[in-house]
Amino acid sequence: MMVKTVDHLQVTTWAGNRPELENKVQIEIEDGITVDVDVAWDETPVEQYDTPGTYQVEGRIKVKEYPNPLVEQRADPYVYRHMDGYYYFTGSYPEYDRIVLRRSKTIEGLKDAAETVIWEKHEEGIMSKHIWAPELHFINGKWYIHFAAGDRDDVWAIRPYVLECSSENPLEGEWVEKGQINTDFKSFSLDATTFENKGKRFLVWAQKVDNDTISNLYIAEMENPWTIKPNQVVLSTPDLPWEQQGFYVNEGAAVIKRNGNVFITYSASATDHRYAMGLLTADENSNLLDPTSWTKSKEPIFATCEETMEYGPGHNSFTIAEDGITDLMVYHARPYKEIVGNSLYDHNRHARVQQLFWDENGNPYVGYPGMTKDLTQQKIIATVTVK
């Protein structure tokens, strides 16, 4: 990553006094995009400032750093920080035959945390094949897992389903099947996620409806965590060239609310190195069921990076760092480009975590996969004038 410009830091102090250096600076990362970043300044002896003159102090950008990858062979990763102080992790299991959970007091601890199987596929009928993309939510005092599953007799009859658990610890409690979500179409449907806004709960999911070939994003208000109200609405369709690489796909939605807006990231194209992420934005006070309330990014916001060898990044979730302030994006990506056979059965999509930044307009900035290391190597210079 090349940081284009940094705020020119000019600080004045009086002889014998250590200067007060700002712990945040504004940098321009791309043309027209500036973000605020934290800075760690080098320690300098106070004696340096005894004599009037001009001095330089070096600093480096502070970025939240986590193991990369965080969890291997866990596509569609989902991390949730609960009020009990634990981070909970789930994702698509390589055999696509079970749902697993692990937890830790820290994000880094998720890497080696013990994993618990909380539900396994049926032997036949619905929910017996392709157990995909589980998400863990805590709603009205109960745990819910939204996931997609097929049928052994029709493996591509993928539909959205919900599990419920009333126990305090979801790794130990009993999970009850609440059934299939009542979407209007009897077609391929997956990647359901749920969020709350202004006292209403919504569901966003992907569904193929045009001869079962094009995957659109839909949104609907929810009656309860496993039932949607009538009037589901098309939120986005893959109408841009970068969303049509290999397949026409919009899927894998994730929601974050900040700065008076609702942001939905989503993934598009085939699940190989062409997989990439886009962004939908709506005012939090607007009618979220009105398609005109939403604007869509014309270009992907997150895509393959050859330099860092992270290919096909996508199907993300959002969480918060241990400081309770810093936003993080959790996503999957492969460490190589060439795939033999169907990319869905290449299981080396590893779960990764990267800090999320906010630009001067209050929009999320995710940069490129693996940019953390590059940012930490950037120097920041402050010129201090001692009078």
C-alpha positions as CSV (number, residue, x, y, z in Angstrom):
1,M,0.0,0.0,0.0
2,M,1.2,3.5,-0.8
3,V,0.0,6.2,1.5
4,K,-0.2,9.2,-0.8
5,T,-0.1,12.0,1.7
6,V,-0.1,12.6,5.4
7,D,-1.3,15.6,7.3
8,H,1.7,17.8,7.6
9,L,2.2,17.8,11.3
10,Q,3.6,21.0,12.8
11,V,3.9,21.2,16.5
12,T,5.2,24.0,18.7
13,T,6.4,23.8,22.3
14,W,8.4,25.8,24.8
15,A,12.0,24.9,25.8
16,G,11.9,22.2,28.5
17,N,8.4,20.9,27.6
18,R,7.6,17.7,25.8
19,P,5.3,18.5,22.8
20,E,1.8,17.2,22.7
21,L,1.5,15.0,19.6
22,E,-1.9,14.0,18.3
23,N,-2.6,10.3,18.6
24,K,-4.6,10.4,15.3
25,V,-3.6,11.7,11.9
26,Q,-5.3,11.9,8.6
27,I,-3.8,10.1,5.6
28,E,-4.8,9.9,2.0
29,I,-4.7,6.2,0.9
30,E,-6.2,6.5,-2.5
31,D,-7.0,9.4,-4.7
32,G,-9.7,11.4,-2.9
33,I,-10.0,9.0,0.0
34,T,-8.7,10.0,3.4
35,V,-9.0,8.2,6.7
36,D,-8.0,8.9,10.3
37,V,-5.5,6.4,11.7
38,D,-3.9,6.0,15.1
39,V,-0.2,6.7,15.5
40,A,2.4,5.4,17.9
41,W,5.2,8.0,18.3
42,D,8.8,7.1,19.0
43,E,10.0,7.9,22.5
44,T,12.2,10.9,22.7
45,P,14.1,12.3,25.8
46,V,12.6,15.5,27.1
47,E,16.1,16.9,27.1
48,Q,15.9,17.1,23.3
49,Y,13.5,20.0,23.8
50,D,15.7,22.0,26.2
51,T,17.2,24.0,23.3
52,P,15.2,26.1,20.8
53,G,15.3,24.8,17.3
54,T,13.4,22.4,15.0
55,Y,13.3,18.6,15.4
56,Q,11.6,15.7,13.8
57,V,9.8,12.9,15.6
58,E,8.9,9.6,13.8
59,G,5.9,7.6,14.4
60,R,4.1,4.6,12.8
61,I,0.5,3.8,12.0
62,K,-1.2,1.7,14.6
63,V,-3.4,-1.0,13.2
64,K,-5.2,-3.9,14.9
65,E,-3.2,-7.0,14.1
66,Y,-4.5,-10.6,14.2
67,P,-3.2,-13.9,12.9
68,N,-3.6,-14.3,9.2
69,P,-5.3,-16.6,8.6
70,L,-7.3,-16.6,11.8
71,V,-9.0,-20.0,11.2
72,E,-8.1,-22.2,8.3
73,Q,-10.7,-23.9,6.1
74,R,-13.6,-21.9,7.4
75,A,-15.3,-20.1,4.5
76,D,-18.2,-17.6,5.1
77,P,-16.8,-16.7,8.6
78,Y,-19.0,-15.1,11.2
79,V,-17.7,-13.6,14.4
80,Y,-20.1,-12.2,17.1
81,R,-19.0,-10.4,20.3
82,H,-21.5,-11.1,23.0
83,M,-22.3,-9.3,26.3
84,D,-20.7,-12.1,28.2
85,G,-17.3,-11.0,27.0
86,Y,-16.8,-13.8,24.6
87,Y,-16.2,-13.8,20.8
88,Y,-18.1,-16.5,19.1
89,F,-17.0,-17.9,15.7
90,T,-18.7,-20.1,13.1
91,G,-18.4,-20.7,9.4
92,S,-18.9,-23.3,6.7
93,Y,-17.3,-26.6,7.7
94,P,-15.3,-28.2,4.9
95,E,-17.5,-31.3,4.6
96,Y,-20.6,-29.1,4.6
97,D,-22.3,-31.5,7.0
98,R,-22.4,-29.8,10.4
99,I,-22.5,-26.5,12.2
100,V,-19.7,-25.8,14.7
101,L,-19.1,-23.0,17.2
102,R,-16.0,-21.9,19.1
103,R,-15.5,-19.0,21.5
104,S,-12.7,-17.0,23.2
105,K,-12.3,-13.9,25.3
106,T,-10.1,-12.5,22.5
107,I,-10.2,-12.7,18.7
108,E,-6.7,-14.1,18.5
109,G,-7.8,-16.8,20.9
110,L,-10.4,-18.0,18.4
111,K,-7.5,-19.5,16.3
112,D,-6.8,-22.3,18.7
113,A,-10.1,-22.4,20.6
114,A,-11.9,-25.8,21.0
115,E,-14.7,-26.4,18.5
116,T,-18.1,-27.8,19.4
117,V,-20.5,-29.4,17.0
118,I,-23.9,-28.0,17.9
119,W,-25.9,-29.5,15.0
120,E,-25.4,-32.1,12.3
121,K,-27.1,-32.7,8.9
122,H,-30.1,-34.9,8.5
123,E,-29.5,-38.3,6.9
124,E,-32.2,-37.7,4.3
125,G,-34.7,-35.1,3.2
126,I,-34.3,-31.4,3.8
127,M,-31.1,-30.2,5.6
128,S,-29.2,-33.3,4.5
129,K,-26.6,-31.7,2.2
130,H,-24.6,-28.5,1.6
131,I,-24.8,-27.0,5.1
132,W,-23.6,-23.5,4.3
133,A,-22.8,-20.1,5.8
134,P,-24.1,-20.4,9.4
135,E,-24.6,-17.1,11.3
136,L,-25.0,-16.7,15.0
137,H,-27.4,-14.0,16.3
138,F,-28.7,-13.2,19.8
139,I,-32.3,-11.9,19.6
140,N,-34.7,-11.2,22.5
141,G,-32.7,-13.3,25.0
142,K,-32.2,-16.4,22.7
143,W,-29.6,-17.6,20.3
144,Y,-30.4,-18.2,16.7
145,I,-28.4,-19.7,13.8
146,H,-29.4,-18.8,10.3
147,F,-27.9,-21.2,7.7
148,A,-28.5,-22.7,4.3
149,A,-29.0,-26.4,3.4
150,G,-29.9,-28.7,0.5
151,D,-31.5,-32.1,0.1
152,R,-29.6,-35.3,-0.5
153,D,-32.1,-36.1,-3.3
154,D,-31.7,-32.6,-4.8
155,V,-28.4,-31.2,-3.5
156,W,-29.0,-27.8,-5.1
157,A,-32.4,-27.3,-3.5
158,I,-30.7,-24.9,-1.2
159,R,-33.0,-23.1,1.3
160,P,-32.6,-20.9,4.4
161,Y,-33.3,-22.5,7.8
162,V,-33.1,-21.4,11.4
163,L,-32.1,-23.0,14.7
164,E,-32.9,-21.7,18.2
165,C,-31.2,-22.1,21.6
166,S,-32.4,-20.8,25.0
167,S,-29.3,-21.6,27.0
168,E,-26.9,-19.0,28.3
169,N,-24.0,-20.8,26.6
170,P,-24.8,-21.7,23.0
171,L,-22.0,-24.3,22.9
172,E,-23.7,-26.3,25.6
173,G,-27.4,-25.7,25.0
174,E,-30.0,-27.7,23.0
175,W,-30.6,-26.4,19.5
176,V,-34.2,-26.6,18.2
177,E,-35.0,-26.6,14.5
178,K,-37.4,-23.7,13.7
179,G,-37.8,-24.7,10.1
180,Q,-37.4,-23.0,6.7
181,I,-37.8,-19.2,6.3
182,N,-40.9,-18.4,4.3
183,T,-39.5,-16.7,1.3
184,D,-41.9,-16.2,-1.6
185,F,-39.9,-18.2,-4.2
186,K,-39.4,-22.0,-4.2
187,S,-35.9,-21.7,-5.6
188,F,-32.2,-21.7,-4.7
189,S,-31.8,-19.4,-1.6
190,L,-28.9,-18.9,0.8
191,D,-26.8,-16.5,2.9
192,A,-29.6,-15.1,5.1
193,T,-28.5,-12.4,7.6
194,T,-30.6,-10.4,10.0
195,F,-30.3,-7.0,11.6
196,E,-32.3,-4.4,13.5
197,N,-32.9,-0.8,12.6
198,K,-35.3,1.7,14.3
199,G,-37.1,-1.0,16.2
200,K,-37.7,-3.2,13.2
201,R,-35.9,-6.4,12.3
202,F,-35.0,-7.2,8.7
203,L,-33.7,-10.2,6.8
204,V,-31.4,-9.9,3.8
205,W,-30.7,-13.0,1.7
206,A,-29.7,-14.2,-1.8
207,Q,-32.2,-15.9,-4.1
208,K,-32.1,-17.2,-7.7
209,V,-35.3,-16.4,-9.5
210,D,-34.5,-15.9,-13.2
211,N,-34.6,-19.5,-14.5
212,D,-32.6,-20.3,-11.4
213,T,-29.5,-18.7,-12.8
214,I,-29.2,-15.1,-11.4
215,S,-28.7,-14.6,-7.7
216,N,-30.3,-11.4,-6.4
217,L,-30.3,-9.9,-2.9
218,Y,-33.7,-9.5,-1.3
219,I,-34.8,-7.7,1.9
220,A,-37.9,-8.1,4.1
221,E,-39.1,-7.1,7.5
222,M,-39.3,-10.0,10.0
223,E,-42.2,-11.2,12.1
224,N,-39.9,-13.2,14.3
225,P,-36.3,-14.6,13.9
226,W,-37.5,-17.4,11.5
227,T,-40.5,-15.7,9.7
228,I,-40.6,-12.8,7.3
229,K,-43.6,-10.5,6.7
230,P,-45.1,-10.2,3.2
231,N,-43.6,-7.8,0.7
232,Q,-40.1,-9.0,0.1
233,V,-38.2,-6.5,-2.1
234,V,-35.3,-6.8,-4.6
235,L,-32.3,-5.0,-3.0
236,S,-29.7,-5.6,-5.6
237,T,-29.2,-7.6,-8.8
238,P,-25.8,-8.4,-10.5
239,D,-26.1,-5.8,-13.2
240,L,-22.4,-4.6,-13.2
241,P,-19.6,-6.4,-15.1
242,W,-17.6,-7.1,-12.0
243,E,-20.6,-9.0,-10.5
244,Q,-20.9,-11.3,-13.6
245,Q,-17.5,-13.0,-13.7
246,G,-18.2,-16.7,-14.1
247,F,-21.7,-16.4,-12.7
248,Y,-24.2,-13.6,-12.2
249,V,-24.2,-13.4,-8.4
250,N,-25.1,-11.2,-5.5
251,E,-24.8,-13.0,-2.2
252,G,-23.2,-13.1,1.3
253,A,-24.7,-9.9,2.7
254,A,-23.3,-8.4,6.0
255,V,-24.7,-5.3,7.8
256,I,-23.0,-2.6,9.8
257,K,-24.6,0.7,11.0
258,R,-22.5,3.8,11.5
259,N,-22.7,7.5,11.0
260,G,-26.4,7.6,10.4
261,N,-26.3,5.0,7.6
262,V,-27.0,1.3,7.1
263,F,-24.2,-0.3,5.1
264,I,-24.6,-3.7,3.5
265,T,-21.5,-5.4,2.0
266,Y,-22.1,-8.3,-0.4
267,S,-20.1,-10.7,-2.6
268,A,-20.4,-11.2,-6.3
269,S,-19.2,-13.4,-9.2
270,A,-17.8,-17.0,-9.1
271,T,-16.2,-18.3,-5.9
272,D,-12.7,-18.3,-7.3
273,H,-10.2,-15.5,-7.6
274,R,-12.9,-13.3,-9.3
275,Y,-15.0,-13.2,-6.1
276,A,-15.2,-9.7,-4.8
277,M,-17.2,-7.4,-2.6
278,G,-19.6,-4.5,-3.2
279,L,-21.4,-2.0,-1.0
280,L,-25.0,-0.8,-0.6
281,T,-25.8,2.3,1.5
282,A,-29.0,3.7,2.9
283,D,-29.9,6.5,5.3
284,E,-30.9,4.8,8.6
285,N,-34.1,6.9,8.7
286,S,-35.2,6.0,5.2
287,N,-37.6,3.2,4.2
288,L,-35.2,0.3,3.9
289,L,-37.9,-1.7,1.9
290,D,-37.8,1.0,-0.8
291,P,-35.1,0.1,-3.4
292,T,-34.6,3.8,-4.1
293,S,-33.4,4.3,-0.6
294,W,-30.2,2.4,-1.5
295,T,-27.2,3.4,-3.5
296,K,-24.7,0.8,-4.9
297,S,-21.0,1.0,-5.4
298,K,-20.1,1.0,-9.1
299,E,-16.8,-0.9,-8.5
300,P,-15.9,-3.6,-6.0
301,I,-14.7,-2.3,-2.6
302,F,-12.6,-5.4,-1.8
303,A,-11.0,-7.8,-4.4
304,T,-8.1,-10.2,-5.0
305,C,-4.7,-8.8,-4.2
306,E,-1.8,-10.5,-6.1
307,E,0.8,-8.8,-3.9
308,T,-0.5,-10.2,-0.6
309,M,-1.6,-13.5,-2.2
310,E,-5.1,-13.3,-1.0
311,Y,-7.5,-14.5,-3.7
312,G,-11.3,-14.2,-4.0
313,P,-12.0,-12.3,-0.7
314,G,-15.6,-12.1,0.4
315,H,-18.6,-13.3,2.3
316,N,-17.7,-11.2,5.3
317,S,-19.1,-10.3,8.7
318,F,-18.4,-7.4,11.0
319,T,-17.3,-7.4,14.7
320,I,-15.7,-5.0,17.1
321,A,-12.2,-5.2,18.5
322,E,-11.3,-5.8,22.2
323,D,-11.2,-2.1,22.8
324,G,-14.9,-1.9,22.1
325,I,-14.3,0.9,19.6
326,T,-12.4,-0.3,16.5
327,D,-14.5,-1.9,13.8
328,L,-13.2,-5.1,12.2
329,M,-14.1,-7.0,9.0
330,V,-14.0,-10.8,9.0
331,Y,-13.7,-12.4,5.6
332,H,-12.4,-15.5,3.7
333,A,-9.8,-15.7,1.0
334,R,-7.6,-18.4,-0.6
335,P,-3.8,-18.3,-0.5
336,Y,-3.6,-19.3,-4.2
337,K,-5.3,-18.5,-7.5
338,E,-5.3,-21.8,-9.5
339,I,-8.1,-24.2,-8.5
340,V,-8.6,-27.8,-9.8
341,G,-12.3,-28.6,-10.3
342,N,-15.3,-26.9,-8.7
343,S,-14.2,-24.0,-6.5
344,L,-16.9,-24.7,-4.0
345,Y,-15.1,-27.9,-3.1
346,D,-11.7,-26.4,-2.7
347,H,-11.8,-25.9,1.0
348,N,-8.8,-23.6,1.5
349,R,-10.9,-20.4,1.9
350,H,-9.4,-19.3,5.2
351,A,-11.1,-16.9,7.7
352,R,-9.2,-13.7,8.2
353,V,-9.6,-10.4,10.1
354,Q,-8.8,-6.9,9.1
355,Q,-9.3,-3.5,10.6
356,L,-12.1,-1.4,9.0
357,F,-11.5,2.3,8.5
358,W,-14.0,5.2,8.0
359,D,-13.3,7.9,5.4
360,E,-14.0,11.6,5.7
361,N,-17.6,11.1,4.4
362,G,-18.4,8.5,7.0
363,N,-18.2,5.6,4.6
364,P,-16.4,2.3,5.3
365,Y,-13.0,1.8,3.8
366,V,-11.6,-1.7,3.7
367,G,-8.7,-1.3,1.3
368,Y,-7.4,-4.6,0.1
369,P,-6.9,-8.0,1.7
370,G,-3.8,-8.2,3.7
371,M,-3.1,-4.5,3.9
372,T,-2.4,-4.5,7.7
373,K,1.2,-5.3,7.4
374,D,1.8,-2.6,4.8
375,L,0.1,0.1,6.9
376,T,2.2,-0.8,10.0
377,Q,5.4,-0.1,7.9
378,Q,4.4,3.4,7.1
379,K,6.3,6.2,8.8
380,I,4.6,9.4,10.1
381,I,6.8,12.5,10.6
382,A,6.1,15.4,12.9
383,T,8.1,18.6,12.8
384,V,8.5,20.0,16.3
385,T,9.5,23.7,16.8
386,V,11.0,24.5,20.2
387,K,10.8,28.2,21.2
